[in-house]
Amino acid sequence: MKQLYFILILSLIFSCKKAENKSENSDSKSEMNSTEVKNDRPEILMKIAKAHGFENWSDIDELKYSFNVDRGGNVFTRGWEWQPKIEKVSMTTADTTLTYNLNKVDSTLQRTDQAFINDKYWLLFPFQLVWDDNFDTEIKNEVEAPISEKKLTEVSINYKNEAGYTPGDTYKIYIDDQNIIREWSYIPSGKQEPAMSTTWEDYETFKGLKIAKTHQNPDKTFKLYFTDISAK
C-alpha cells in the first residue's frame, strides 16, 4: 500500500498542462498535432526553445527515454517511445506495456496520457513554450533563482483556467544569458508559493536536442532523472 501511495503521489507531482484540449471521446474527425508551433509567442520563448535545439525537432522521427524518480530511496521508473510525426506513444512499466495514439485518448487512457504529458514536460518544457497555448507570460530580469541564488531571468508561464489536466498552474523558469533553463519552480493553481523548485542540469545533446537529464530539489531528497535517451 505504501508503494501504491508513493506512485499516486508521484503522478500528481508536476502533473503538467496539456498542449491541447482532449475530450473523453477524442476519436473525433478533427485530429490535432500536439507539436504544432503557436506563432503568437513572446520572442523570448522561441529563443529559449531554439537554445535547447528546437530547430532540430522536425528531424525527429522517434524519441525514447526512461523517466525515473528517486524520492527518499524509493525509485519509480517508466519508459516511453514517442513517434511525434504519427502521434504514437508506447509506455512501459515494470508490469505494463501500452501503446496508443495521442489523437485517440478516451477515459480508459487518461491516466496513461496524463503520465506521458507529465514526463514530457520535464523532458521538453523548452519546446512546450512554443507548442502550448492558453497561458500568459511575465518576464523579470535579474531575479534571484530559488536554488543557486544566482541572478537570472525569470520567465513565468501562467496557464489559464481552461482546458488541460491541471488548469491555472504557474511555472517559473530561470534562464541564463544563453537562454538555457537552469532552475524552475512549480506553483499549483490557487497557491502563492512554489510546491517544488528543482535544478535543470546534466545537459546532453541528442540529435540536436539539448536535454537536461537531471532535476533535483535544494536538499537533494528528490531527484528526477532521465536515462536510456535516444533520438532518431
C-alpha positions in Angstrom: 0.0 0.0 0.0 2.9 2.4 0.8 4.4 1.8 -2.7 1.0 2.4 -4.3 0.6 5.6 -2.3 4.1 6.7 -3.4 3.2 6.2 -7.1 -0.1 8.0 -6.8 1.6 11.0 -5.2 4.3 10.9 -7.8 1.8 11.0 -10.6 0.5 14.3 -9.2 3.9 16.0 -8.9 4.2 18.4 -11.8 1.0 17.0 -13.4 1.6 19.4 -16.2 -0.5 21.1 -18.8 -1.7 19.5 -22.0 -0.6 21.1 -25.2 -4.2 20.8 -26.4 -7.7 20.1 -25.0 -8.7 16.4 -25.4 -12.2 15.2 -24.6 -13.1 11.8 -23.4 -14.2 11.0 -26.9 -11.2 12.2 -28.8 -11.7 9.9 -31.7 -13.5 12.7 -33.4 -12.9 13.5 -37.0 -10.6 16.5 -36.4 -7.2 15.4 -35.3 -4.7 17.7 -33.6 -0.9 17.8 -33.8 0.5 18.1 -30.3 3.7 19.7 -31.6 2.2 22.4 -33.8 4.1 25.7 -33.3 2.0 28.6 -32.0 3.2 31.8 -33.7 1.8 34.4 -31.3 4.5 34.0 -28.7 6.8 36.5 -27.0 10.1 36.4 -28.7 12.0 35.2 -25.7 10.0 31.9 -25.7 11.2 31.0 -29.2 14.7 32.0 -28.1 14.5 29.6 -25.2 13.2 26.8 -27.4 15.9 27.3 -30.0 18.6 27.4 -27.3 17.5 23.9 -26.5 17.7 22.7 -30.1 14.1 23.3 -31.2 15.2 23.8 -34.8 16.2 20.2 -35.0 12.8 18.9 -33.8 11.5 18.5 -37.3 14.2 15.8 -37.9 13.0 13.6 -35.0 11.0 10.6 -36.1 11.3 8.7 -32.7 12.3 9.7 -29.2 12.9 7.1 -26.5 13.6 7.8 -22.8 13.1 6.4 -19.3 11.6 8.7 -16.6 13.0 8.0 -13.2 12.2 9.5 -9.7 14.3 8.8 -6.6 12.5 10.1 -3.6 13.7 9.1 -0.2 15.3 5.9 -1.6 12.1 4.9 -3.4 12.7 4.7 -7.1 10.0 4.7 -9.7 10.6 4.2 -13.5 8.6 4.2 -16.6 9.8 4.1 -20.2 8.5 5.9 -23.3 8.7 5.6 -27.0 7.2 8.5 -28.9 6.8 8.9 -32.6 5.7 12.5 -32.9 5.0 12.6 -36.6 2.3 10.0 -36.3 1.3 10.8 -32.7 2.1 7.3 -31.5 3.1 6.7 -27.9 4.2 3.5 -26.0 4.6 3.3 -22.3 6.5 0.5 -20.4 6.5 0.0 -16.7 7.5 -3.0 -14.5 4.2 -4.7 -15.2 2.6 -2.9 -18.1 3.2 -2.1 -21.8 0.6 0.1 -23.6 0.5 1.8 -27.0 -1.9 4.5 -28.0 -2.4 7.5 -30.3 -2.4 11.0 -28.9 -5.5 11.8 -31.0 -7.5 9.0 -29.7 -7.5 9.3 -25.9 -10.7 8.1 -24.2 -11.4 7.8 -20.5 -9.6 4.4 -20.3 -6.3 6.1 -21.4 -6.5 9.4 -19.5 -4.2 8.3 -16.6 -1.6 7.0 -19.1 -1.9 10.1 -21.2 -1.5 12.3 -18.1 1.7 10.4 -17.2 3.0 11.0 -20.7 2.3 14.7 -20.6 3.9 15.0 -17.2 7.1 13.2 -18.2 7.3 15.0 -21.5 7.1 18.4 -19.8 10.1 17.5 -17.6 12.0 16.4 -20.7 11.0 19.1 -23.2 9.5 22.0 -21.4 11.5 24.5 -23.5 9.6 23.2 -26.6 6.2 23.4 -24.8 6.8 27.1 -24.7 6.1 27.2 -28.4 3.7 24.3 -28.6 1.2 25.2 -25.9 -1.5 27.9 -25.8 -3.8 29.2 -23.1 -1.1 30.8 -21.0 0.2 34.3 -20.1 3.9 35.2 -19.9 5.7 37.6 -17.5 9.4 38.3 -17.7 11.6 39.7 -15.0 15.3 40.4 -15.3 18.0 39.9 -12.6 15.8 37.8 -10.3 17.5 35.6 -7.6 17.0 32.0 -8.6 15.4 29.8 -5.8 18.2 27.3 -5.5 21.5 28.7 -6.7 20.6 32.3 -5.7 22.2 33.5 -8.9 20.7 36.5 -10.7 18.9 35.0 -13.7 16.0 36.0 -16.0 12.7 34.7 -14.6 10.0 33.8 -17.1 6.6 33.0 -15.6 4.2 30.8 -17.6 0.7 31.2 -16.1 -1.8 28.8 -17.5 -5.3 29.9 -17.8 -8.3 28.4 -16.0 -9.4 26.4 -19.1 -8.5 23.2 -20.8 -5.8 20.8 -19.9 -5.4 18.4 -17.0 -4.4 21.0 -14.4 -5.6 24.4 -15.4 -4.4 27.5 -13.5 -0.9 26.3 -12.7 2.2 28.5 -12.9 5.8 27.6 -13.9 8.6 30.0 -13.2 11.7 29.2 -15.3 15.1 30.7 -14.7 17.3 31.1 -17.7 20.9 32.2 -18.1 22.3 34.7 -20.7 22.3 31.9 -23.3 18.6 31.3 -22.7 19.2 27.9 -21.1 16.9 26.8 -18.3 18.9 26.3 -15.1 16.1 26.0 -12.5 12.3 26.1 -12.3 9.5 26.3 -9.7 6.0 24.9 -9.9 3.1 26.8 -8.3 -0.2 24.9 -8.2 -3.4 26.7 -9.1 -4.7 28.9 -6.3 -1.4 28.9 -4.4 1.1 31.8 -4.0 4.2 29.8 -3.1 6.0 27.1 -5.1 5.2 23.5 -4.3 8.6 22.5 -5.6 11.7 24.0 -7.1 14.4 21.9 -8.9 17.5 22.3 -10.9 17.9 21.8 -14.7 21.3 20.2 -15.0 23.4 17.5 -16.6 22.7 18.6 -20.1 23.4 16.4 -23.1 22.6 16.7 -26.8 20.7 14.0 -28.7 20.3 14.5 -32.4 20.4 18.3 -31.8 18.1 18.3 -28.8 19.7 19.8 -25.7 18.2 17.9 -22.8 18.6 18.3 -19.0 18.9 14.8 -17.8 18.8 15.6 -14.0 16.5 17.7 -11.8 17.0 17.9 -8.0 15.4 19.9 -5.2 17.6 22.1 -2.9 18.3 19.4 -0.3 18.6 16.7 -2.9 15.9 14.5 -1.3 14.1 14.5 -4.6 15.9 13.5 -7.8 14.2 13.2 -11.2 16.4 11.9 -14.0 16.2 10.5 -17.5 18.1 7.5 -18.8 18.1 5.5 -22.0 17.5 8.6 -24.1 17.8 8.1 -27.9 16.6 10.1 -30.8 16.4 9.2 -34.5 
